[in-house]
């Protein structure tokens, strides 16, 4: 695997990584949203995912975009809007 220089591919990698985090940690996601501790509960998984993303994407793209953070919101957080929480 080489380093990705295409911004569209970088965005898809970020979304895929965060999708995997959500998929393999459904209980933590639900608990984290309910208790407003989502990012604390998934800290290690998010850091690991970010490291992987950064290893796959050209540093210039990674530094000039916020694809990974956007994916955290769009893929991890937005779909949980149905879960009762004090943060909504």
N, C-alpha and C positions, 0 to 999 in steps of 0.2 A: 504494500500500500504506500503510495506516494502522498506528498503533501498537496492538499486541494487548494487550487488558486482561483477557482470559479466561485463567486459569491453565492450563487443559487445552490450549488452543491454544499457549500459550507452551511447555509441555512438549513438544508435538509438533514445534514449530519447532526446539527444541534437539536433539531426536532426529534430525530430518531433516538438520540441519546436520552433526551428527557422523557420521551415516550417509554423507553425501556425502564427508566427510573420509576415512572408512575406505574407501569405494568407489574413490576416485580415487588413493589412496595405498597400495594393497595391499602392494606390495613394501616400502615404508618401515615399514608396520605389522608385517609379518612379521619384518623385520630388527630393528626396535626391540624386539619382544618377545623374540626370541632373545638379544639382547645387552643387555637391560635398559636400552635407550636410547630407548624409544618416545616419551616426551614431549620429549626433546631433538630427535629427528629430525622430529617433527611440530610443533615450536614455532610456526613461522610460520603453518602451516595452522590450528592451534588458535586462535591469536590472531586470525587473520582471521575464522574461524568465530564466535568469541566476539563480535567487533566487530559482525558481521552480526546475530547473535542480539540483542545489546543495542540495535541500531538498530530492530529489529522489535517489541521487547517493552517494555511500559510500565515505566519505571524502578522503580516501586514493587514490581512483581512480580519484576523482575530482582534487586533488592536484598534481597527477603525470601525468596527461594527459591534453591536451588542446582540448578535443572533442567539447566543446561549441564554442570556437573560430574557430575551423575548420568548424563547421557547419555554422557559420556566413558567412564564405567565400564561402563554397561549395553550400549552400542552399539559402542564401540571396543575395550574391554579384555576383557570377559567372553567374547565369541565367539572370542578367540584362545587360549583355554585348551588347545586341541589342539596348539598350537605348542610344541615342546620349549624350555624356558627355565629358567634358574637362579632365576628369580623365583617359580616355582611350588613 
